[in-house]
Structure formats: structure tokens, C-alpha cells
Amino acid sequence: MKLLHDTNILIHIQDPKELPPNLQALLTIIREHGHQEFIHPASLKDIDNDNNAERKKITLSKLRGYPLLPSPPIPDDEFTSLVGIPVNSHDKNDNEILFSLKKNLVDFLITEDRGIVKKANLLNLDDRVFSIDSALNYFADLYRRFFPSHSLLRKCYAHEVDINQPFFDSLKSDYGDVDFKKWYEKCIKEGRECYTYEVDQEVKAFLMLKEENEVIKTHTHPIPATKRVKIATLKVDFRGSKIGELFLKMAFQYCINNQIFEIYLTHFETEDDTLTYLIENFGFEKVGELAKNNEPVYLKKFIPETTELQSLEIARKYYPCFKDSESVNKFVIPIRPEYHDILFPEYKRRQMKLTDYFEINIPGNAIKKAYLSSRFSSRLGLGDIILFYRSHDQRAITSLGIIDQEPTRTSNLDELKRIVGKRSVYSKEELKEWAEKSVFIIRFKHHLYLPNPLNLKYLIENGILKGVPQSITEINHERYLILKNGGKLDERFTIN
């Protein structure tokens, strides 16, 4: 963007006094993101009116470090009729500065001059004229990014990662040693950030994201430019940890946090390709191959283009979006705090434990999870919504999931282990106990946490529940809508 500093801002910057903190912060953001800063020749005229010759000489010499706005136009009669005929040289200079903004020589003007602001209102340019504080707010919001965090992962800059470790050998083999190192050097220069999982300072898993707004150049039908995130690198050398699913959760959360609704990656497929299988489970679809090297492109959207799909297909293709129309059954499921902590470790209102920082929580890493119950419900089915009620301590509905496999009842331990895999909170010994008394298995995808968890008092007062839920409890659509509203679920991710 092209930014024009008014005379009073320039004096602030060049004054030998300490810069105000808000101006310091603003200049840092402007320069960090490479915006062009200009001064208008009229500002030099303003400075030239200074009666203190020595100060004028020093200030003008400093301002020569800024590029001058080239050949700025002179205000025309139509402009003058709107803002008024200038009454003095300062007024004339202000008009020339504003006219350059009106003619789009620059994108924004930064000024503390109330007279200019008043004229900008007359010209309907007020949304492009910033004070120091309003400019700081605008640019801070523009570049503010909300990064998800996780106790097991290290968030760091690309330059902090040693790519000479064996972990990166397969990437060098796929892309060529020289090309990979050249690409990574570019990542370092751009100050890119990444996530790593490390054991004894050795990288075992690596995720790097990149925001883009450009055409994806595929062979036949290039994908139009829009704001999207690219998963630049996703690699896990730690089988059985579900860190791949954890990385997808982090990538999806980054997109949602920052109002980005498309994500993609490129990936050369291999025989028995686990990454392809993983991403297709969460809505990535092959949309072509890059024109430069034939690398397959996998794209995922978060907002459905049609509402005609079945509940289960919406939950897969547009995850974490889900269908919650009247035809979809909804159930409240109680879960004890210790199991809630394992199954939903990112829940922000729980007390962190020391083990969260070094023990891999496989069920917590996974998006696909399993819940076991001693009570059977024939009403539960594929695509149904399940809402988890954290009992005992917080006594609140906290999380929402979608059943993605037909619920099963079994008393066979081998079958139980096969269905549950590593997605359950229970140990082998506990699974054996469950099998002995016949267990009801609910496999589901965890979609999201309620932004506003609803406590028991609210649930009872609003007729959602009649009392403390002791087992799986179905609620009708009207009660769900009250819960949805009170829990502040994001309507963009619900299809009804």
C-alpha cells in the first residue's frame, strides 16, 4: 500500500524528542510489511514556512530520506467548490495533499490535522484518512494472526530448525537436495513460522503453513486466486501418535481463527500413501496437477457450496462444518472430567497437567475419537450430533461431535480393540473390563468446542435438560436451537 504522511506526522517522526508509543508501533508495522511511505511536496512548503532557519534546515535534510509523491495534481474547481477556497498557504497545502488522495495517488493519508479530517468528511474520504491511533488499529487488525498452540508442539521460526537432521532426508529426496535447500532458505528470508514435535532435540514431526492469495497454476483449469492457506510442509515420523491429525486440527484452526475458508497442499503420492488417505478423510479433494512439475494439488473448502449433501458427507467434505437441521438427531452425553481431559485436551477451561507437556495423548491428538458407554441407545445413528456434558466439576456442555461410524455393541475384546483402536481414553485393562460387561461404542469426529460452554443452571432454566444427565439423553430440535444460540455456535459452520 502507498501511505502519505501529513506534515504534522513528519514533524512527530523527525522531532528530536522521544516518539510516542503509538507512532513507534505504527511505523514498525508499516515498515515490517513493506508499505511505501511518501511525503507530498506541499509538506515541504509547510516546513519551509518555519521561521527558525536552523531547525528548518535540519528538518528538510531529514525529510529528503522519504520519496516525494511524483507530479501531484493541482486541485480542480470541482474539488475547491466542495472544500472551499484556501484562506492561507497552510490551507492551500492541505487541499493539495487531500486532492492527491482523492485522485488515488496513494491509498491512505495519516494525519493529526482536524481541518484535513473535516474536509475528508465532505469528500467522503474519511475512511481513507487515519489518525495515528486509527491507523495503528487498522494495520494491527490487518496483520494480526491468531496461532493455535499445543503443549506438545514447539512453535518456532524456520531459521531455528536444523534441516540437516535425518528427518528432512525424504523431503530432499522428493524435491531434490538443492531445490529443497533453496526453498527452505526462502522460507527463512520470509520469516516463516512452523510447528515441530521433537524427541531429544530431534525433529519427529513438522508443519509449516503459508497464507496465499494467488492463482494455483494447474495444467487444465487453474484455480482462481482467493485468500487461502497452503500446507507448505506436513511430515510425521512417529507412527501411531495421531500427530498427523493433530497437525490438521492446527491448520484448520488457524484458518478459522483468521477468517480463511480454503486450504490446500501439494503432494507426490506414494504406494500405500498414508497422507493421502488422511487428508481425504477430512475433505481434501484432488483438483489437478501443478503445471511446473505435475505435483498433485489437494484442495479443501470449509463453507459448503450446496446444502443438498447428506449429513455425513457435509461433515467429511467440509469439516468442521456440520448439518444440524431438524432431521438430524441430537444427543447430550455425560463424560467424567478425567476422560474429558484426555479426549478434549485443547478445551481451554481445563486445568493443565505437567504430563501435558511431555506425554503423547493419542486420543487427544486424533480428530476421530471413540466414546464407550454401558447404556445402549437404538436412536443413535450416522450423522447424528452428540454434545458432551462435562460432569462433576464444571457441569457444562463443552464440545460437539458428529457420529461417523454406525454405533456398535459388543462383548468381544478383540472386536472392541479393533473398533476403538487408539482413539479411546481407556487402557487395555479397562477395555477388558468394558468387554466383560458388554459395551456400546460410539465412533465420532470432534468438530468444535462451544465458544460459550453452557452450565447446568442454564441448561435447566432454558428447558434443554430436566436435570443432571446420567446417560445418553436425546434433545429435540427446539431445545437444540436454544443451546446453539446460548453456546454461540458459529452459524457459518452449520447447515440447516
Secondary structure, DSSP 8 states (H G I E B T S, - for coil): -EEEE-HHHHHHHHSSS---HHHHHHHHHHHHTT-EEEE-HHHHHHHHT-S-HHHHHHHHHHHTTS-B-SS-----HHHHHHH---SSHHHHHHHHHHHHHHTTSSSEEE---HHHHHHHHHTT-GGGEE-HHHHHHHHHHHH-------TT-EEEEGGGS-TTSGGGHHHHHHH-HHHHHHHHHHHHHTT-EEEEEEETTEEEEEEEEEEE-S-B-BSSS-B---SEEEEEEEEE--TTS-HHHHHHHHHHHHHHHTT--EEEEE----TT-HHHHHHHTTT-EEEEEBTTT--EEEEEESS-S-S-S-HHHHHHHTTT-EE-STTS-EEEEEE-HHHHHHH-TT-TTS---GGGGTS--HHHH-SEEEEEESS--TT--TT-EEEEEE-TTS-EEEEEEEE-S--EEE--HHHHHHHHTT-SS--HHHHHHHHHT-EEEEEEEEEEEEEEEEEHHHHHHTTS-SS---S-EEE-HHHHHHHHHHTT--GGGEE-
